[in-house]
Structures are given as structure tokens and as C-alpha cells.
Amino acid sequence: MPSTSNRAVSTVVYDPQGPRPNGLAVASLVLGIVGLVVGIIPLFIGLILSAVPTVLAIVFGLIGLVRTSTRRSGFVPALLGLALGCLTAFLWTTGYGVIW
């Protein structure tokens, strides 16, 4: 009587068309958060320190949105990073980072 075992055989499938990581989208999100949080510091220090992360968040967010069609991933982080960067830039006009 032959022995039959019910072992599950796992198969690894490589999908070359699968989504690839979108690092600029994640960088945009992180820089957008950093720019927003650092901007809280009063007396123009927050305005100066949050300028670089905010501008980079906007630039990386735009590039990340363009790259979502080719990489098929990163739409939400790119959009959130872009939104946070634009929000921080808008808050600069209202005195954010200037006075407490």
C-alpha cells in the first residue's frame, strides 16, 4: 500500500510587473512631517529650519506622483507629503514659525 502524504507544496511566483518601491514618495511624506513639526519653533527659527524640508517635500511629492504610474506604488505617501509641504508653506504666510 503506497503511502500518500498531504504535504503542501509552496510555489514561488515572480511577478516582474509587480509594484516597485517609490522612495521619493516616502521621502516626501517624511520631509512633510518634519517641516510641519519643526515649523512650530518660534522666533523665526522654525521658519528658517522648516524651509528646506518643506521645499523638498513639495518637489519630491511632485516627482513621486509622476513616478507612480511607472512604479505602480506610492501614490498616497506622495500625495500626503505634497499636501503637508503645501500646508506648511501656506502656514508661513499666517505667521507660523515666526511668533508663538
N, C-alpha and C positions, 0 to 999 in steps of 0.2 A: 504494500500500500504506500504510494508516494506521499510524502509529507508536503503539505501546502501551507505556507505561512502567509499571513496577511500583512506583510510589511509595506509601508507606504514608500513609494519611490519619489524622491523630490527631483524636480527638473528645474534647472536654472535657465531662464529665458532672458536674453539680452535684447533690449529694445533700443536700437540706435536712434530712433526718432523720439525717444522719451525726453521729458523736460530736463534741462541742464540748469545748474545753479546760476543765479543772476546776482553776482556780488555787488554790483553798483546799486542795485535796488536796496539791498540790506544796508550798505554803507549810507545811502541817502536817509533811510529810516533812523539809523543810529545818530547820524550828524544832526538830523532834525530835532531829535530828542535832546541832544547835548546843547544845541543852540538855544532851544527854548528854556532849558533848565538854567544854563549859565546866564542867560539874559536877566534873571531875577536880581543879580548882584547890583546894588545901587551905585550912584555917583559916577556915571559914565563907564565904570569898569565893566559892567555887564554888556553894555552896548559895544565896547571895543572887543571884548573876549568872545562875544557871540557872533561877530560879523563873519569870521572865516567859516565856522561850521554851518552857519545859515546859508551863505552863498554856495558852499559846496553841496549842501543838501538839495538846494534847488537845481544845481547843474547835474548832480548825479541822479536826481529824481527824473529829470527830463531824459537823460541818456538811458536810464533804466527802463522808462516807459517805452522808448523806441526799441530797446533790445528785447522786450517781452514777446514780440511776435516771432523772433528767431529762436529764442531760448524756451519759449512756452512756459515761463515761470517768472515770478517776481513782480506781478502787476500790483498787488496790494501793498507790499512794502515800498515800492517806488512811488505809488500814489500817496501813501501816508507821509513819506519823507518829503515829498514835494509840498504837500499841504502844510506840514509843520514848518517847513522853511518859509513858505509864503506867509503863514500866520505870524511867525516871529518878525519877518520883515515888515508886515503891517503894524505889529505892535510897536515897532521902533518909532513910528510916526505918532503914537499916542503917549510917548514918554516912558515906554518900557525900557528898563536898563539905564535910565537917566536919573529918575528920582524914585524914592521908595514910597 
